[in-house]
Amino acid sequence: MDVLSIFRRLLILTGISGLGGLVYALCVNIFIMGGLMPTQDVDTAPGYMMTQQAVYVWMFAVLAAAISIFALKQKWRWIFILAPIYAPGLSALLFIIRN
């Protein structure tokens, strides 16, 4: 693997990781607008716990994406590579459903 390929993969990983935070914020706003999450819960303990859980999920998803972008060669590796985008929003949805 040459340096350009490594740089390209790191750039893809950085872009996907950055999109994860934006998609999470969009999901939380959609939950509030849809009435799934009351607005008074955003600045209280449930909102903070949901965001803290989403950050942990995001960090694990970035780790899984980094491993899969460099180690896996199969087509299904894109599930793990794109995990930082969809995993935090999905964990927030599961948190809202659970509570």
All heavy atoms as an XYZ file, in Angstrom:
772
protein
N       0.850     -1.162      0.000
C       0.000      0.000      0.000
C       0.905      1.237      0.000
O       1.773      1.382      0.841
C      -0.889     -0.034      1.252
C      -1.962      0.971      1.225
S      -3.100      0.982      2.647
C      -3.373     -0.712      3.006
N       0.653      2.115     -0.936
C       1.487      3.300     -1.046
C       0.944      4.436     -0.163
O      -0.132      4.347      0.403
C       1.600      3.745     -2.496
C       0.248      4.064     -3.105
O      -0.774      3.627     -2.564
O       0.227      4.770     -4.128
N       1.691      5.497     -0.073
C       1.362      6.617      0.801
C       0.092      7.325      0.332
O      -0.729      7.744      1.147
C       2.549      7.601      0.876
C       2.196      8.825      1.690
C       3.768      6.918      1.447
N      -0.092      7.438     -0.960
C      -1.280      8.097     -1.495
C      -2.543      7.321     -1.136
O      -3.573      7.920     -0.803
C      -1.153      8.256     -3.009
C      -2.250      9.059     -3.692
C      -2.268     10.487     -3.142
C      -2.023      9.077     -5.186
N      -2.484      6.021     -1.191
C      -3.628      5.192     -0.820
C      -3.958      5.334      0.664
O      -5.128      5.426      1.037
C      -3.330      3.730     -1.157
O      -4.377      2.911     -0.736
N      -2.940      5.368      1.499
C      -3.165      5.555      2.937
C      -3.768      6.929      3.202
O      -4.713      7.069      3.986
C      -1.852      5.361      3.714
C      -1.414      3.900      3.641
C      -1.995      5.811      5.159
C      -0.039      3.647      4.209
N      -3.245      7.966      2.538
C      -3.762      9.318      2.704
C      -5.214      9.399      2.253
O      -6.048     10.022      2.914
C      -2.899     10.308      1.921
C      -3.377     11.718      2.030
C      -3.218     12.426      3.215
C      -3.984     12.335      0.950
C      -3.667     13.729      3.318
C      -4.431     13.630      1.048
C      -4.272     14.341      2.234
N      -5.535      8.761      1.137
C      -6.909      8.762      0.621
C      -7.850      8.081      1.596
O      -8.939      8.577      1.887
C      -6.956      8.086     -0.742
C      -8.318      8.117     -1.394
C      -8.289      7.486     -2.785
N      -7.675      6.181     -2.802
C      -8.328      5.025     -2.662
N      -9.612      5.035     -2.467
N      -7.681      3.887     -2.719
N      -7.435      6.957      2.163
C      -8.277      6.237      3.120
C      -8.467      7.030      4.406
O      -9.555      7.047      4.976
C      -7.676      4.870      3.418
C      -7.785      3.935      2.236
C      -7.153      2.610      2.509
N      -7.185      1.785      1.314
C      -7.068      0.487      1.323
N      -6.878     -0.152      2.455
N      -7.129     -0.201      0.203
N      -7.420      7.700      4.871
C      -7.550      8.537      6.065
C      -8.455      9.735      5.809
O      -9.211     10.157      6.687
C      -6.180      8.999      6.537
C      -5.324      7.954      7.232
C      -3.943      8.514      7.537
C      -5.989      7.455      8.499
N      -8.400     10.276      4.599
C      -9.277     11.380      4.230
C     -10.737     10.936      4.191
O     -11.628     11.652      4.676
C      -8.848     11.949      2.876
C      -9.446     13.269      2.457
C      -9.059     14.364      3.442
C      -8.961     13.636      1.069
N     -10.995      9.760      3.649
C     -12.346      9.206      3.639
C     -12.841      8.984      5.064
O     -13.977      9.326      5.416
C     -12.396      7.899      2.821
C     -12.223      8.187      1.339
C     -13.698      7.139      3.063
C     -12.024      6.959      0.485
N     -11.989      8.423      5.909
C     -12.349      8.174      7.299
C     -12.653      9.474      8.037
O     -13.635      9.555      8.790
C     -11.224      7.410      8.003
C     -11.463      7.047      9.467
C     -12.619      6.068      9.584
C     -10.203      6.456     10.068
N     -11.865     10.500      7.808
C     -12.095     11.791      8.452
C     -13.407     12.419      7.988
O     -14.174     12.947      8.798
C     -10.926     12.745      8.162
O      -9.716     12.127      8.584
C     -11.100     14.068      8.867
N     -13.673     12.355      6.716
C     -14.920     12.910      6.189
C     -16.143     12.190      6.709
O     -17.133     12.825      7.111
N     -16.090     10.876      6.729
C     -17.213     10.101      7.234
C     -17.410     10.342      8.727
O     -18.535     10.459      9.206
C     -17.009      8.604      6.912
C     -17.221      8.372      5.419
C     -17.936      7.724      7.729
C     -16.898      6.984      4.954
N     -16.326     10.453      9.470
C     -16.421     10.708     10.903
C     -17.030     12.083     11.178
O     -17.833     12.235     12.096
C     -15.042     10.624     11.549
O     -14.508      9.339     11.377
N     -16.657     13.068     10.392
C     -17.230     14.397     10.553
C     -18.709     14.449     10.210
O     -19.489     15.140     10.871
N     -19.098     13.701      9.204
C     -20.517     13.646      8.843
C     -21.356     13.024      9.952
O     -22.537     13.339     10.087
C     -20.703     12.852      7.552
C     -20.390     13.570      6.263
C     -20.508     12.609      5.083
C     -21.307     14.749      6.067
N     -20.746     12.139     10.738
C     -21.481     11.494     11.822
C     -22.013     12.487     12.836
O     -23.150     12.366     13.296
N     -21.226     13.480     13.188
C     -21.691     14.496     14.126
C     -22.807     15.347     13.548
O     -23.756     15.702     14.248
N     -22.716     15.656     12.278
C     -23.767     16.441     11.641
C     -25.073     15.664     11.537
O     -26.158     16.212     11.759
C     -23.311     16.894     10.254
C     -22.124     17.843     10.231
C     -21.681     18.086      8.793
C     -22.466     19.146     10.912
N     -24.981     14.393     11.207
C     -26.186     13.571     11.085
C     -26.838     13.372     12.449
O     -28.063     13.389     12.568
C     -25.851     12.219     10.408
C     -27.015     11.260     10.483
C     -25.455     12.450      8.960
N     -26.025     13.237     13.507
C     -26.591     13.104     14.851
C     -27.362     14.371     15.224
O     -28.477     14.292     15.740
C     -25.494     12.822     15.883
C     -26.002     12.904     17.294
C     -26.812     11.901     17.798
C     -25.695     13.984     18.118
C     -27.307     11.974     19.087
C     -26.176     14.051     19.397
C     -26.974     13.049     19.884
O     -27.467     13.124     21.153
N     -26.792     15.525     14.987
C     -27.478     16.783     15.297
C     -28.767     16.910     14.494
O     -29.798     17.348     15.019
C     -26.559     17.963     15.017
N     -28.733     16.515     13.240
C     -29.927     16.544     12.405
C     -30.989     15.594     12.946
O     -32.171     15.937     13.005
C     -29.561     16.185     10.963
C     -30.689     16.190      9.951
C     -31.187     17.605      9.739
C     -30.218     15.596      8.639
N     -30.575     14.407     13.379
C     -31.522     13.431     13.926
C     -32.184     13.950     15.196
O     -33.397     13.808     15.374
C     -30.827     12.108     14.223
S     -30.414     11.148     12.779
N     -31.409     14.554     16.088
C     -31.982     15.091     17.328
C     -32.990     16.187     17.011
O     -34.075     16.239     17.602
C     -30.873     15.594     18.271
C     -31.448     16.375     19.435
C     -30.050     14.431     18.782
N     -32.679     17.056     16.071
C     -33.633     18.103     15.697
C     -34.886     17.522     15.052
O     -35.987     18.026     15.279
C     -32.973     19.114     14.764
C     -32.038     20.028     15.508
O     -32.359     20.484     16.592
N     -30.875     20.283     14.944
N     -34.742     16.472     14.272
C     -35.916     15.811     13.687
C     -36.752     15.154     14.780
O     -37.984     15.197     14.738
C     -35.475     14.793     12.613
C     -34.961     15.535     11.381
C     -36.622     13.860     12.240
C     -34.332     14.640     10.335
N     -36.102     14.559     15.784
C     -36.836     13.962     16.899
C     -37.618     15.016     17.664
O     -38.754     14.777     18.084
C     -35.894     13.234     17.858
C     -35.165     12.069     17.262
C     -33.948     11.664     17.764
C     -35.681     11.370     16.181
C     -33.267     10.598     17.225
C     -35.008     10.303     15.630
C     -33.799      9.912     16.153
N     -37.040     16.180     17.858
C     -37.724     17.258     18.569
C     -38.891     17.783     17.741
O     -39.997     17.962     18.251
C     -36.742     18.395     18.918
C     -35.750     17.915     19.970
C     -37.486     19.627     19.417
C     -34.602     18.867     20.215
N     -38.660     18.011     16.447
C     -39.731     18.517     15.583
C     -40.838     17.494     15.404
O     -42.004     17.851     15.258
C     -39.169     18.926     14.219
C     -38.330     20.165     14.290
S     -37.622     20.802     12.749
C     -37.938     19.625     11.514
N     -40.496     16.216     15.440
C     -41.495     15.171     15.290
C     -42.239     14.836     16.562
O     -43.160     14.018     16.554
N     -41.829     15.429     17.671
C     -42.508     15.178     18.931
C     -42.041     13.920     19.642
O     -42.650     13.508     20.627
N     -40.983     13.294     19.153
C     -40.464     12.093     19.821
C     -39.696     12.429     21.087
O     -39.624     11.630     22.011
C     -39.554     11.313     18.875
C     -40.216     10.682     17.661
C     -39.167     10.096     16.737
C     -41.193      9.623     18.099
N     -39.132     13.623     21.117
C     -38.346     14.060     22.270
C     -38.850     15.434     22.694
O     -38.807     16.378     21.907
C     -36.871     14.129     21.902
C     -35.975     14.495     23.021
S     -34.264     14.451     22.447
C     -33.437     14.955     23.916
N     -39.338     15.552     23.930
C     -39.814     16.873     24.384
C     -38.667     17.877     24.444
O     -37.527     17.524     24.745
C     -40.359     16.598     25.782
C     -40.496     15.123     25.893
C     -39.556     14.514     24.912
N     -38.962     19.127     24.178
C     -37.921     20.148     24.151
C     -37.328     20.406     25.527
O     -36.183     20.814     25.633
C     -38.464     21.465     23.584
O     -39.608     21.870     24.346
C     -38.848     21.310     22.139
N     -38.063     20.159     26.592
C     -37.506     20.381     27.925
C     -36.471     19.314     28.284
O     -35.658     19.519     29.178
C     -38.591     20.443     29.001
C     -39.348     19.165     29.211
C     -40.610     19.073     28.368
O     -40.784     19.813     27.405
N     -41.480     18.162     28.721
N     -36.454     18.177     27.597
C     -35.475     17.131     27.874
C     -34.122     17.379     27.214
O     -33.158     16.692     27.517
C     -35.989     15.764     27.417
C     -37.058     15.212     28.349
O     -37.229     15.791     29.436
O     -37.703     14.222     27.985
N     -34.040     18.343     26.312
C     -32.804     18.572     25.579
C     -31.707     19.097     26.505
O     -30.560     18.666     26.427
C     -33.041     19.544     24.399
C     -31.738     19.885     23.721
C     -34.009     18.931     23.413
N     -32.048     20.014     27.400
C     -31.052     20.628     28.283
C     -30.999     19.991     29.668
O     -30.357     20.523     30.563
C     -31.340     22.122     28.440
C     -31.126     22.884     27.144
O     -30.331     22.404     26.322
O     -31.752     23.934     26.969
N     -31.656     18.865     29.843
C     -31.650     18.202     31.143
C     -30.877     16.899     31.063
O     -30.260     16.588     30.046
C     -33.097     17.946     31.617
O     -33.755     17.133     30.640
C     -33.860     19.249     31.792
N     -30.939     16.127     32.125
C     -30.154     14.887     32.209
C     -30.429     13.902     31.071
O     -29.479     13.318     30.546
C     -30.386     14.225     33.560
N     -31.676     13.665     30.651
C     -31.862     12.710     29.534
C     -31.184     13.149     28.242
O     -30.632     12.323     27.520
C     -33.382     12.638     29.361
C     -33.936     13.029     30.675
C     -32.979     14.035     31.238
N     -31.217     14.434     27.956
C     -30.551     14.922     26.745
C     -29.045     14.759     26.811
O     -28.402     14.378     25.838
N     -28.483     15.038     27.979
C     -27.041     14.867     28.151
C     -26.648     13.395     28.097
O     -25.621     13.037     27.520
C     -26.571     15.483     29.469
C     -26.600     16.986     29.474
C     -27.228     17.679     30.489
C     -25.993     17.714     28.459
C     -27.258     19.067     30.499
C     -26.019     19.094     28.454
C     -26.655     19.762     29.478
O     -26.677     21.123     29.471
N     -27.461     12.534     28.715
C     -27.159     11.095     28.686
C     -27.244     10.552     27.267
O     -26.424      9.726     26.870
C     -28.110     10.333     29.614
C     -27.822     10.557     31.063
S     -28.878      9.703     32.270
C     -30.035      8.781     31.363
N     -28.227     11.017     26.506
C     -28.369     10.564     25.124
C     -27.172     10.999     24.291
O     -26.626     10.217     23.503
C     -29.664     11.109     24.521
C     -29.901     10.649     23.096
S     -31.413     11.282     22.393
C     -31.045     13.015     22.248
N     -26.729     12.239     24.475
C     -25.579     12.733     23.725
C     -24.300     12.016     24.147
O     -23.467     11.676     23.308
C     -25.441     14.246     23.914
O     -26.654     14.864     23.480
C     -24.291     14.795     23.112
N     -24.149     11.757     25.435
C     -22.966     11.041     25.909
C     -22.929      9.623     25.337
O     -21.880      9.147     24.895
C     -22.957     10.993     27.430
C     -21.723     10.339     28.005
C     -21.755     10.321     29.521
O     -22.798     10.514     30.133
N     -20.611     10.081     30.122
N     -24.077      8.964     25.313
C     -24.145      7.622     24.735
C     -23.828      7.668     23.246
O     -23.110      6.805     22.733
C     -25.531      7.033     24.954
C     -25.734      5.692     24.297
C     -27.166      5.205     24.423
O     -27.926      5.702     25.233
N     -27.523      4.241     23.612
N     -24.334      8.667     22.548
C     -24.068      8.789     21.110
C     -22.592      9.046     20.834
O     -22.055      8.558     19.835
C     -24.927      9.906     20.518
N     -21.928      9.786     21.710
C     -20.491     10.032     21.526
C     -19.713      8.733     21.686
O     -18.786      8.451     20.912
C     -19.991     11.112     22.511
C     -18.480     11.150     22.565
C     -20.539     12.465     22.120
N     -20.069      7.925     22.683
C     -19.392      6.633     22.858
C     -19.632      5.719     21.662
O     -18.716      5.049     21.183
C     -19.847      5.949     24.138
C     -19.370      6.622     25.393
C     -20.188      6.725     26.503
C     -18.102      7.180     25.473
C     -19.752      7.351     27.661
C     -17.655      7.810     26.613
C     -18.485      7.883     27.711
O     -18.050      8.502     28.845
N     -20.857      5.706     21.161
C     -21.168      4.892     19.979
C     -20.392      5.405     18.778
O     -19.863      4.619     17.989
C     -22.695      4.897     19.714
C     -23.024      4.323     18.360
C     -23.419      4.146     20.808
N     -20.298      6.721     18.641
C     -19.561      7.307     17.521
C     -18.084      6.937     17.583
O     -17.483      6.600     16.561
C     -19.748      8.819     17.535
C     -18.964      9.526     16.484
C     -19.288      9.636     15.165
C     -17.718     10.200     16.653
N     -18.317     10.354     14.510
C     -17.344     10.714     15.404
C     -16.892     10.430     17.743
C     -16.178     11.430     15.213
C     -15.728     11.143     17.554
C     -15.383     11.638     16.299
N     -17.495      7.000     18.778
C     -16.072      6.649     18.903
C     -15.834      5.180     18.556
O     -14.862      4.841     17.871
C     -15.565      6.947     20.317
C     -15.390      8.414     20.588
S     -14.559      8.805     22.136
C     -15.675      8.155     23.350
N     -16.708      4.295     19.000
C     -16.580      2.881     18.660
C     -16.771      2.676     17.155
O     -16.067      1.869     16.536
C     -17.589      2.054     19.455
C     -17.521      0.596     19.152
C     -16.462     -0.174     19.612
C     -18.501     -0.009     18.387
C     -16.391     -1.522     19.325
C     -18.436     -1.357     18.100
C     -17.376     -2.120     18.571
N     -17.713      3.412     16.556
C     -17.952      3.289     15.112
C     -16.757      3.793     14.308
O     -16.419      3.219     13.265
C     -19.215      4.044     14.734
N     -16.099      4.851     14.772
C     -14.901      5.346     14.083
C     -13.790      4.310     14.173
O     -13.066      4.066     13.199
C     -14.450      6.705     14.667
C     -13.069      7.087     14.171
C     -15.449      7.784     14.296
N     -13.654      3.677     15.326
C     -12.657      2.622     15.474
C     -12.957      1.445     14.540
O     -12.056      0.931     13.867
C     -12.596      2.142     16.923
C     -11.601      1.037     17.230
C     -10.172      1.517     17.007
C     -11.790      0.544     18.649
N     -14.217      1.033     14.475
C     -14.598     -0.055     13.574
C     -14.373      0.339     12.117
O     -13.935     -0.482     11.303
C     -16.064     -0.439     13.802
N     -14.651      1.585     11.775
C     -14.430      2.052     10.403
C     -12.947      2.082     10.067
O     -12.549      1.709      8.955
C     -15.042      3.433     10.216
N     -12.126      2.505     11.014
C     -10.683      2.545     10.766
C     -10.123      1.148     10.563
O      -9.281      0.930      9.678
C      -9.972      3.237     11.929
N     -10.590      0.223     11.352
C     -10.123     -1.161     11.189
C     -10.583     -1.719      9.855
O      -9.808     -2.348      9.130
C     -10.609     -2.036     12.364
C      -9.885     -1.623     13.646
C     -10.388     -3.516     12.080
C     -10.442     -2.249     14.895
N     -11.840     -1.476      9.508
C     -12.360     -2.067      8.271
C     -11.813     -1.387      7.022
O     -11.681     -2.024      5.982
C     -13.886     -2.030      8.267
O     -14.343     -0.695      8.206
N     -11.486     -0.103      7.098
C     -10.982      0.586      5.913
C      -9.568      0.126      5.553
O      -9.161      0.168      4.403
C     -11.055      2.116      6.092
C     -11.111      2.803      4.733
C      -9.893      2.649      6.888
C     -11.501      4.252      4.800
N      -8.825     -0.347      6.566
C      -7.462     -0.791      6.301
C      -7.320     -2.314      6.261
O      -6.396     -2.815      5.638
C      -6.501     -0.225      7.353
C      -6.253      1.239      7.172
C      -6.812      2.155      8.035
C      -5.473      1.697      6.137
C      -6.590      3.509      7.870
C      -5.237      3.049      5.953
C      -5.815      3.955      6.830
N      -8.223     -3.061      6.905
C      -8.013     -4.493      7.027
C      -8.916     -5.337      6.126
O      -8.486     -6.370      5.642
C      -8.211     -4.924      8.484
N     -10.155     -4.907      5.930
C     -11.091     -5.741      5.178
C     -11.046     -5.415      3.696
O     -10.845     -4.269      3.300
C     -12.511     -5.535      5.702
C     -12.766     -5.946      7.151
C     -14.193     -5.623      7.538
C     -12.483     -7.412      7.353
N     -11.281     -6.428      2.890
C     -11.300     -6.242      1.439
C     -12.650     -6.611      0.822
O     -12.878     -6.363     -0.350
C     -10.212     -7.103      0.775
C      -8.810     -6.755      1.237
C      -8.425     -5.366      0.822
C      -7.027     -5.055      1.316
N      -6.786     -3.643      1.465
N     -13.552     -7.205      1.591
C     -14.841     -7.623      1.067
C     -15.755     -6.409      0.850
O     -15.540     -5.343      1.392
C     -15.524     -8.604      2.042
C     -14.805     -9.924      2.182
C     -13.689     -9.886      3.206
O     -13.462     -8.888      3.856
N     -12.978    -10.996      3.319
N     -16.807     -6.620      0.057
C     -17.735     -5.535     -0.252
C     -18.543     -5.097      0.968
O     -18.929     -3.944      1.071
C     -18.700     -5.972     -1.368
C     -18.051     -6.179     -2.694
C     -17.844     -4.877     -3.371
C     -17.296     -5.131     -4.755
N     -16.998     -3.929     -5.450
N     -18.820     -6.006      1.895
C     -19.644     -5.670      3.047
C     -18.903     -4.828      4.066
O     -19.480     -4.411      5.070
C     -20.195     -6.920      3.713
C     -19.163     -7.945      4.083
C     -18.733     -8.981      3.311
C     -18.432     -8.021      5.306
N     -17.776     -9.694      3.969
C     -17.574     -9.132      5.210
C     -18.412     -7.271      6.470
C     -16.705     -9.493      6.228
C     -17.560     -7.638      7.480
C     -16.717     -8.742      7.355
N     -17.656     -4.490      3.810
C     -16.906     -3.631      4.741
C     -17.493     -2.228      4.793
O     -17.283     -1.497      5.745
C     -15.441     -3.567      4.364
C     -15.177     -2.766      3.115
C     -13.730     -2.755      2.760
N     -13.563     -2.156      1.444
C     -12.550     -1.431      1.098
N     -11.580     -1.238      1.931
N     -12.482     -0.926     -0.105
N     -18.251     -1.824      3.769
C     -18.850     -0.492      3.752
C     -19.871     -0.312      4.866
O     -20.163      0.815      5.270
C     -19.454     -0.195      2.383
C     -18.381      0.076      1.376
C     -17.879     -0.793      0.450
C     -17.627      1.274      1.246
N     -16.874     -0.198     -0.259
C     -16.697      1.083      0.209
C     -17.644      2.502      1.893
C     -15.806      2.064     -0.184
C     -16.750      3.474      1.493
C     -15.853      3.250      0.464
N     -20.427     -1.403      5.360
C     -21.324     -1.313      6.517
C     -20.567     -0.733      7.705
O     -21.073      0.125      8.430
C     -21.909     -2.699      6.853
C     -22.817     -3.172      5.723
C     -22.655     -2.682      8.177
C     -23.258     -4.608      5.854
N     -19.339     -1.182      7.907
C     -18.527     -0.685      9.016
C     -17.906      0.677      8.706
O     -17.747      1.508      9.601
C     -17.420     -1.685      9.358
C     -17.942     -2.975      9.889
C     -17.748     -4.152      9.192
C     -18.627     -3.027     11.080
C     -18.213     -5.351      9.679
C     -19.106     -4.216     11.582
C     -18.904     -5.383     10.877
N     -17.550      0.896      7.457
C     -16.941      2.178      7.089
C     -17.950      3.315      7.256
O     -17.588      4.411      7.702
C     -16.382      2.123      5.656
C     -15.192      1.155      5.596
C     -15.970      3.498      5.171
C     -14.672      0.898      4.205
N     -19.197      3.081      6.933
C     -20.226      4.113      7.054
C     -20.884      4.153      8.427
O     -21.773      4.984      8.666
C     -21.288      3.912      5.973
C     -20.803      4.073      4.538
C     -21.915      3.753      3.558
C     -20.253      5.459      4.295
N     -20.460      3.311      9.358
C     -21.052      3.255     10.696
C     -20.982      4.578     11.455
O     -21.930      4.913     12.162
C     -20.419      2.132     11.508
N     -19.922      5.378     11.357
C     -19.940      6.662     12.078
C     -21.038      7.616     11.628
O     -21.400      8.528     12.356
C     -18.564      7.262     11.776
C     -17.695      6.107     11.492
C     -18.591      5.112     10.800
N     -21.586      7.390     10.451
C     -22.665      8.259      9.976
C     -23.996      7.852     10.590
O     -24.745      8.688     11.078
C     -22.748      8.236      8.434
C     -21.496      8.858      7.840
C     -23.988      8.974      7.946
C     -21.431      8.801      6.338
N     -24.322      6.567     10.583
C     -25.658      6.159     11.013
C     -25.732      5.671     12.459
O     -26.803      5.695     13.064
C     -26.226      5.090     10.079
C     -25.481      3.779     10.062
C     -25.688      2.829     11.041
C     -24.581      3.485      9.051
C     -25.007      1.616     11.021
C     -23.896      2.296      9.023
C     -24.120      1.363     10.005
O     -23.444      0.171      9.984
N     -24.661      5.252     13.065
C     -24.719      4.660     14.403
C     -25.126      5.650     15.502
O     -25.956      5.293     16.346
C     -23.391      3.994     14.736
N     -24.601      6.899     15.559
C     -25.041      7.800     16.628
C     -26.525      8.156     16.556
O     -27.212      8.206     17.578
C     -24.172      9.046     16.436
C     -22.987      8.575     15.706
C     -23.477      7.469     14.819
N     -27.032      8.387     15.368
C     -28.457      8.684     15.218
C     -29.322      7.501     15.581
O     -30.385      7.648     16.205
N     -28.874      6.314     15.210
C     -29.612      5.108     15.561
C     -29.593      4.873     17.069
O     -30.612      4.488     17.656
C     -29.016      3.904     14.829
C     -29.752      2.586     14.937
C     -31.145      2.704     14.352
C     -28.981      1.506     14.216
N     -28.473      5.135     17.715
C     -28.412      4.969     19.172
C     -29.292      6.004     19.865
O     -29.903      5.704     20.896
C     -26.974      5.066     19.667
O     -26.520      6.390     19.633
N     -29.384      7.219     19.324
C     -30.283      8.231     19.908
C     -31.743      7.802     19.762
O     -32.533      7.952     20.699
C     -30.062      9.574     19.230
N     -32.086      7.235     18.621
C     -33.444      6.734     18.434
C     -33.760      5.608     19.403
O     -34.824      5.569     20.027
C     -33.653      6.281     16.988
C     -35.026      5.725     16.643
C     -36.079      6.805     16.811
C     -35.032      5.166     15.244
N     -32.826      4.693     19.575
C     -33.021      3.602     20.530
C     -33.094      4.124     21.963
O     -33.857      3.591     22.778
C     -31.912      2.565     20.390
C     -31.903      1.788     19.084
C     -30.681      0.872     19.026
C     -33.179      0.996     18.912
N     -32.333      5.153     22.286
C     -32.399      5.766     23.607
C     -33.778      6.377     23.849
O     -34.348      6.231     24.931
C     -31.320      6.837     23.741
C     -31.259      7.472     25.095
C     -30.549      6.876     26.124
C     -31.929      8.659     25.349
C     -30.493      7.448     27.379
C     -31.877      9.243     26.595
C     -31.161      8.639     27.610
N     -34.327      7.056     22.852
C     -35.651      7.663     22.989
C     -36.718      6.583     23.124
O     -37.628      6.705     23.947
C     -35.927      8.595     21.794
C     -35.043      9.827     21.903
C     -37.395      9.005     21.746
C     -35.112     10.731     20.698
N     -36.618      5.530     22.355
C     -37.593      4.443     22.436
C     -37.519      3.758     23.793
O     -38.535      3.434     24.404
C     -37.370      3.435     21.292
C     -37.766      4.076     19.964
C     -38.161      2.167     21.526
C     -37.402      3.260     18.756
N     -36.286      3.563     24.273
C     -36.084      2.883     25.559
C     -36.601      3.715     26.724
O     -37.108      3.189     27.696
C     -34.619      2.564     25.741
C     -34.319      1.719     26.953
C     -32.858      1.365     27.044
N     -32.078      2.601     27.143
C     -30.866      2.737     26.662
N     -30.282      1.749     26.038
N     -30.220      3.872     26.797
N     -36.473      5.033     26.638
C     -36.915      5.894     27.737
C     -38.260      6.478     27.419
O     -38.790      7.306     27.975
C     -35.883      6.992     28.002
C     -34.612      6.418     28.591
O     -34.662      5.426     29.299
N     -33.484      7.030     28.277
